[in-house]
Amino acid sequence: MAGKSDYFGLDWIVSLILAIIPFTAWICGVVTRLQEGKIVAAIIRVFGGWLIWVVDLILMITQKHILRLLNV
C-alpha cells in the first residue's frame, strides 16, 4: 500500500516493521507526537509506551494506523 502512513510519512510496511520492534516503536511514537506538537501525548508515551506499543502493533496490523489516544 503506497501513501502516507503514521511514522514520518513512510509506507505502511516500513511503519509496520518499525512498530514491531519495541524500542523503535517507542522512539518513533514519542518523536511523532513531538513533531505534531502534542507534548502531553509524548510524555504519556514515554512513561506508558509499553502498553501503548501493544495496542499500536495490533492496530498497525489490523487497521494500518497507530493509536491517536490524545489530541493534546
Secondary structure, DSSP 8 states (H G I E B T S, - for coil): --S--TTTT--HHHHHHHHHSHHHHHHHHHHHHHHTT-HHHHHHHHHHHHHHHHHHHHHHHHTSS-------
